[in-house]
């Protein structure tokens, strides 16, 4: 009911375009799925405040987090259609629309921190931004959110590939799920906000998420074991409606881009801090946590990466080959 009221309120304001931006003030409503305690949600709040400060108060940024306005799959069309000015999505949520956006999910491949620091503004990021613009949205920020995942479970730890045989696990999309199936697991794709209840009710046996999200979403209440592993990298990215963007004056655009550049740098810092703290935080709550050794990581890569690569190339085609070559040159 609350979401219905919020969406109705947003709709009542009307669709947006260049003509709706006042010379004195401009409103940017931002929808996202993250709970308030998630470190990226807190960073987005800081980003919004920074935009207002840098614009001298001429930009009013309103945040609708935790699926208050739109669900994750609804954010992209809502922005593209001008129902809301901006949204925050996970890069892999575009997998069905822009398959090449899945490239950061290649198992045990795109997780080096130096590589991730170079990503915003890189030819790889520019390539993806062009794909986004072709679908009707303009990207303004890449917020690195994890290069460290955790497999969680209740009855037994998931440490070796054999441990995954027949395990019903939270999946992400067809490509990631191909790697999980190669382990012998049975993935079921769902958004992060659905996982806790699915674990609690036994719909799935095991979770898969960012290690810090496992703590912020309280997985320790319904799971006894966790295995931390650099499975893949994920970016939350902020994108806006192009017509609305083009209607802003240069000062407002600069305020957004400057705040975005600052947030991109801070995202790396706080993500590393939260990821480093999360295993001990989970242990303090009673979860038994194992951290994969380099040898264990290579074992998993050998099983998962070929299945993912095959599915990725089938979905992304020439774009997939092009972006993999760009990554090799970074």
Secondary structure as UniProt FT lines:
FT   HELIX           2..13
FT   HELIX           18..20
FT   STRAND          26..31
FT   TURN            36..37
FT   HELIX           39..54
FT   TURN            55..57
FT   STRAND          59..64
FT   TURN            66..67
FT   HELIX           72..80
FT   TURN            81..82
FT   STRAND          86..90
FT   HELIX           91..94
FT   TURN            95..97
FT   HELIX           99..105
FT   TURN            107..109
FT   HELIX           113..117
FT   TURN            118..121
FT   HELIX           123..134
FT   TURN            135..136
FT   STRAND          137..146
FT   STRAND          149..153
FT   HELIX           161..164
FT   TURN            165..166
FT   STRAND          168..171
FT   HELIX           174..182
FT   TURN            183..184
FT   STRAND          186..189
FT   HELIX           192..201
FT   STRAND          206..210
FT   HELIX           211..216
FT   TURN            217..218
FT   HELIX           219..221
FT   STRAND          225..229
FT   STRAND          234..241
FT   HELIX           242..247
FT   HELIX           250..284
FT   TURN            285..286
FT   STRAND          288..291
FT   HELIX           294..316
FT   HELIX           318..329
//
